[in-house]
Amino acid sequence: MRAKFVWIAELIEAKGLPNVREPYVKPLERGLWEIRMKGRDGIARAIYVTARSERVIVVRVFRKKSQRTPRSEIRLALERAAEAK
């Protein structure tokens, strides 16, 4: 999972954040985005916000166990995003 995260982060750095979309990055809500990782250990997500056009702040990383992103994870990410800004 870490290797996949690093690969996607390098992809974002090389191509620019606005140019990377699904299946790697997907919008959630209220300024939150998720980096989508899949590996032999399962599925994981890293939720991030953009502080500026060139700065990404990862506020939450978790292993996904259900089809939808749990509300508790989104709530926690929103709290942390508010602290980061």
Order of alpha helices (4+ residues) and beta strands (2+ residues): alpha-beta-beta-beta-beta-alpha
